[in-house]
Amino acid sequence: MWRSLYSKADRFFLAPASAAPLAVLRITLSGLLIVQAYLFAAHLHDIYGEFGIIQAKLNSYFVGPLHLIANALGPEGITYTFYLYVASLGFLLLGWRTRIASVLVWATHFVVFMSRGHVSSYGVDTFSHIALFYLMFFPSNGMWSMDRAQGRAVDVFSARNRLGIRVMQLHLAFSYLATGIAKAQGAQWWNGEVIWRATMLPEFRQFDFSWIVSMPWLAKALALSTLVLEIGYAIFIWPRATRKVWAWSTIALHLGILVCLGLTTFSLVMMALNFSLFVISAEKELILPRLALPRKPKLA
Amino acid sequence: MGRAKKAAVGLLLAGHGAMVIAGVFQVVPFRDRAFGQLFTTLSIVTGTQTNFSFFAPGVGSQLKVTFRVHLPLETKEEVFAIGTREAELRIGNMIDTFWGRRVNEEVKQSVAASWAAKVFGDHPDAKAVEVFVDAFELPSMVEYKDGKLPRWDRFYTATFKKAGGDVAIPL
């Protein structure tokens, strides 16, 4: 029995897999994080500056010992760290010296968002940080990268690809389960009030959803279906028969959050994680149509 | 991959998985000892500290901060200038620190002082800044249907006067 279990675990974690899922994750995540950085770059000093909205001295109270890392950089250090973060994201997007780029992106993301920006961070930073952490250890340059084009990486089915995909899949599945269980403990998720509150709070309000009071059953149905989707994710994302349906339904949920609550970057990062890890197949080669470029005429 | 390497990778992953689970349940072994601090630091660094409690167990309320800036010739009402949705969400989170679990009156005053210092920075000639924090009171669906309307309730006020030089933060 142990031998059979070992063999199953071995196949689950180490059966050779395509490089496509991790490459898609690298490209979508780094692309989104570049856009996100652009969206608040103008407020860099307000949010992360030494004399920003929450001053560095006060930030240390909320962050604990980790503030020492950001504080050690000095007043202008956070600006240079941010520039390095964006530049490293560019290299990660292109897949140029991907391993070094991924370490730099993770480290600078940590300093800016988790250390100095702790009090302003939210779900998008949490999940980005988790994904960036794994991208340091697993190969994401096997496809669509400069490393591949310049011969520093190979596009092969490998055990490391599979291990990377599995570890991230498990972390994602566990996080949905945990958040689903945490939500299920609140009465708002059972009576639909959560949908009413989320859509009516000025911070999240994108449209006038006040009409939903005349259809409380709809608010309740939306809340309950979110619980089913998140708690069920840990089970139904694995069987081949339900994987695509669950992954696309979860992507649809995040699309709904994007449109109705305006949590754009968070939703896009979650959609990228679901798409790359569960929709892109790790079992077969991904063939994209090639551009038919005209050949240069040979000189005589 | 050889057996020894597989065993090492398996052990690392098991340890990492245990930290993910500990993060969800907010468990820190030997919290008050050096090991506990090391564990906490490692879990933040590796991204395993989170309990994924977004919108859980429910959606709370929201805070709004406004300022009354006393300039030499006029008095102005202001809010934090926000250009994009991404910046708005982050600044909103900074404002929400105001009712965190670890925020007592002393910390509230420090946070308000930090906000006021920002306003003084934008208006070097301001003599005083009043800080107003309002909480959004949203009725339930049933109450709203019965005619009760959402409103902002005053939650906190403070006044900071410039005594020359920078505004000091109490903490």
Interface residues (C-beta under 8 A of the other chain):
Chain A: D10 L14 Q36 L39 F40 A42 H43 D46 I47 F51 G52 I53 I54 Q55 K57 L58 Y61 F62 G64 P65 L66 F110 M114 G117 V119 S120 S121 Y122 G123 T126 H129 I130 F133 A159 L163 V167 L170 H171 F174 S175 A178 T179 A182 K183 Q185 G186 A187 Q188 W189 G192 E193 V194 W196 R197 A198 M200 L201 P202 E203 S210 I212 V213 S214 P216 A219 G262 L263 T264 T265
Chain B: M1 K6 V9 L13 H16 G17 V20 I21 V24 Q37 T40 T41 I44 V45 T46 G47 T50 N51 F52 S53 F54 F55 A56 P57 G58 V59 S61 Q62 K64 F80 I82 G83 T84 R85 E86 A87 E88 L89 R90 I91 G92 N93 M94 T97 G100 R102 V107 S110 V111 S114 W115 A117 K118 G121 F136 L138 S140 M141 V142 Y144 K145 P150 I169 L171
